[in-house]
Amino acid sequence: MSSSSDFQQDRHSFSGSPQKWTDFELPGDTLYYRFTSDMSNTEWGYKFTVTAGHLGRFQTGFEILKQMLSEERVIPHLPLAKMWEWQVGVACRQTGHQRLKAIHLLLKIVQCSSQGDCDLTLLKPLWQLFTHMENNSCLDTAKPGILLPLHRALAELFFVTENRVTELGSLQEYLLALNTEDHLHRCTAQ
């Protein structure tokens, strides 16, 4: 069994008694298999069960959403507002690569959304994380100019989002959505 028709990628070979067979995973959406008998027995062969993607697997969901958001003909049929809400929640809860992938999906949603698809107030926790990272990077003189992947991803998210809301004519609502009333009072006082 393999994930490629030439049986060179992700190859798994089994023979002998069923006890020698083990569960395994193949990436992708296609399984190739070849059954060859040595004709030493007259039994019927082997039986195996194939189960598509595991429910709840982060990588599977990420790949599916990324592909759906890349298809222009599919986008009008997607519940972008709901997807936005889910992905902001994922980006706030996850860490590491999973958070970066959620931010990547947020970028794709912003780029293909129309006015009203994205509740920008949901970005507030990510904005606070970003501004905290911005403030700390100014203080970190040991590594000037080097940004962490999360810092770069958030910078891109907010840059693209700001450009998108400017195009849609809702920059003021965007800025109000991200900042607290306290922050706005301080800025006004300055």
C-alpha positions as CSV (number, residue, x, y, z in Angstrom):
1,M,0.0,0.0,0.0
2,S,1.2,3.5,-0.8
3,S,0.2,7.1,-1.4
4,S,1.6,7.1,-4.9
5,S,0.8,5.0,-8.0
6,D,4.4,3.9,-8.4
7,F,4.5,2.6,-4.8
8,Q,7.5,4.7,-3.9
9,Q,6.0,7.1,-1.4
10,D,4.7,6.1,2.1
11,R,5.0,2.5,1.2
12,H,3.8,-0.2,3.6
13,S,4.2,-3.9,2.7
14,F,2.7,-6.8,4.6
15,S,2.8,-10.6,4.2
16,G,2.1,-13.6,6.4
17,S,-0.3,-13.9,9.2
18,P,-2.7,-11.1,10.2
19,Q,-0.8,-10.6,13.4
20,K,2.1,-9.1,11.4
21,W,-0.2,-6.3,10.1
22,T,-0.3,-3.0,11.9
23,D,-2.3,0.1,11.6
24,F,-0.7,3.0,9.7
25,E,-1.6,6.4,8.2
26,L,-1.1,7.6,4.7
27,P,-1.2,11.3,3.8
28,G,-3.5,12.6,1.1
29,D,-6.8,11.4,-0.2
30,T,-5.8,8.4,-2.3
31,L,-4.6,4.9,-1.4
32,Y,-3.0,2.6,-3.9
33,Y,-2.7,-1.1,-3.2
34,R,-1.4,-4.2,-4.9
35,F,-2.2,-7.7,-3.9
36,T,0.2,-10.4,-5.1
37,S,-0.2,-14.1,-4.2
38,D,2.6,-16.6,-4.1
39,M,0.0,-19.3,-4.5
40,S,1.3,-21.3,-1.6
41,N,-2.1,-21.4,0.1
42,T,-5.6,-21.8,-1.1
43,E,-7.1,-19.3,1.3
44,W,-9.0,-16.2,0.1
45,G,-6.5,-13.5,0.9
46,Y,-6.5,-10.5,3.2
47,K,-9.1,-8.0,4.4
48,F,-8.2,-4.5,5.4
49,T,-10.3,-1.4,6.4
50,V,-9.6,2.1,5.1
51,T,-10.8,5.0,7.2
52,A,-10.7,8.5,5.8
53,G,-9.0,11.3,7.9
54,H,-9.4,11.3,11.6
55,L,-12.2,13.5,12.9
56,G,-10.7,16.4,14.9
57,R,-7.2,16.1,13.5
58,F,-5.9,19.7,13.2
59,Q,-3.8,19.2,10.1
60,T,-6.6,17.5,8.2
61,G,-9.0,20.4,9.0
62,F,-6.3,23.0,8.1
63,E,-5.7,21.4,4.7
64,I,-9.4,21.2,3.9
65,L,-10.1,24.8,4.9
66,K,-7.0,26.1,3.1
67,Q,-8.1,24.3,-0.1
68,M,-11.6,25.5,0.1
69,L,-10.5,29.1,0.6
70,S,-8.2,28.8,-2.4
71,E,-11.1,27.9,-4.7
72,E,-12.8,31.1,-6.0
73,R,-15.9,29.3,-7.1
74,V,-16.4,27.8,-3.6
75,I,-15.9,30.9,-1.6
76,P,-19.4,32.4,-2.1
77,H,-20.9,29.2,-0.7
78,L,-18.8,29.2,2.5
79,P,-20.0,30.6,5.8
80,L,-17.1,33.0,6.1
81,A,-18.5,34.8,9.2
82,K,-18.7,31.5,11.1
83,M,-15.3,30.3,9.8
84,W,-13.8,33.6,10.8
85,E,-15.2,33.2,14.3
86,W,-13.8,29.6,14.6
87,Q,-10.4,30.5,13.3
88,V,-10.0,33.5,15.6
89,G,-10.9,31.2,18.5
90,V,-8.3,28.6,17.3
91,A,-5.6,31.3,16.9
92,C,-6.3,32.5,20.5
93,R,-6.3,29.0,22.0
94,Q,-3.5,27.2,20.1
95,T,0.2,27.7,20.3
96,G,3.1,27.0,18.0
97,H,2.6,25.8,14.4
98,Q,-1.1,25.3,14.9
99,R,-1.5,29.0,15.9
100,L,0.5,30.0,12.8
101,K,-1.7,27.9,10.6
102,A,-4.9,29.4,12.1
103,I,-3.5,32.9,11.4
104,H,-2.7,31.8,7.8
105,L,-6.4,30.8,7.4
106,L,-7.5,34.2,8.9
107,L,-5.4,35.9,6.3
108,K,-7.1,33.9,3.5
109,I,-10.5,34.7,4.9
110,V,-9.8,38.4,5.2
111,Q,-8.5,38.5,1.6
112,C,-11.6,36.9,0.2
113,S,-14.2,38.4,2.4
114,S,-16.6,41.2,1.8
115,Q,-17.8,43.9,4.2
116,G,-19.5,42.3,7.2
117,D,-18.1,38.8,6.8
118,C,-15.6,39.2,9.6
119,D,-16.4,40.5,13.1
120,L,-13.3,42.5,13.6
121,T,-13.9,42.9,17.4
122,L,-12.9,39.2,17.7
123,L,-9.3,40.1,16.8
124,K,-8.9,42.1,20.0
125,P,-7.0,39.4,21.9
126,L,-4.7,38.8,19.0
127,W,-4.1,42.6,18.7
128,Q,-3.3,42.7,22.4
129,L,-0.8,39.9,21.9
130,F,0.7,41.6,18.9
131,T,1.1,45.0,20.6
132,H,2.6,43.2,23.6
133,M,5.1,41.6,21.3
134,E,5.8,44.9,19.5
135,N,6.5,46.6,22.8
136,N,8.8,43.8,24.0
137,S,10.7,43.7,20.6
138,C,11.5,47.4,21.1
139,L,13.0,46.6,24.5
140,D,15.0,43.6,23.3
141,T,18.2,45.1,22.0
142,A,20.1,41.8,22.0
143,K,18.4,40.7,18.7
144,P,17.5,43.8,16.8
145,G,15.5,43.2,13.6
146,I,14.8,39.5,14.4
147,L,11.1,38.7,14.8
148,L,9.6,35.5,15.9
149,P,7.4,33.6,13.4
150,L,4.3,34.5,15.5
151,H,5.2,38.1,15.6
152,R,5.7,38.1,11.8
153,A,2.4,36.3,11.2
154,L,0.5,38.7,13.4
155,A,2.2,41.7,11.7
156,E,1.1,40.4,8.3
157,L,-2.4,39.6,9.5
158,F,-2.9,43.1,10.8
159,F,-1.2,44.8,7.8
160,V,-3.4,42.8,5.4
161,T,-6.5,43.4,7.5
162,E,-5.9,47.1,7.7
163,N,-5.4,47.3,3.9
164,R,-8.6,45.3,3.3
165,V,-10.8,47.4,5.6
166,T,-9.4,50.5,4.0
167,E,-10.5,49.2,0.6
168,L,-13.9,48.4,2.1
169,G,-14.2,51.9,3.7
170,S,-14.4,50.7,7.3
171,L,-11.0,51.7,8.7
172,Q,-12.6,53.6,11.6
173,E,-14.7,50.6,12.7
174,Y,-11.6,48.4,12.5
175,L,-9.5,50.7,14.7
176,L,-12.3,51.0,17.2
177,A,-12.7,47.2,17.3
178,L,-9.1,46.6,18.2
179,N,-8.5,49.2,20.8
180,T,-10.0,49.5,24.3
181,E,-11.8,52.6,25.4
182,D,-8.9,53.3,27.8
183,H,-6.4,53.2,25.0
184,L,-8.4,55.5,22.9
185,H,-8.7,58.0,25.8
186,R,-4.9,57.9,26.4
187,C,-4.3,58.5,22.6
188,T,-6.8,61.4,22.6
189,A,-5.2,62.9,25.7
190,Q,-1.7,62.7,24.1
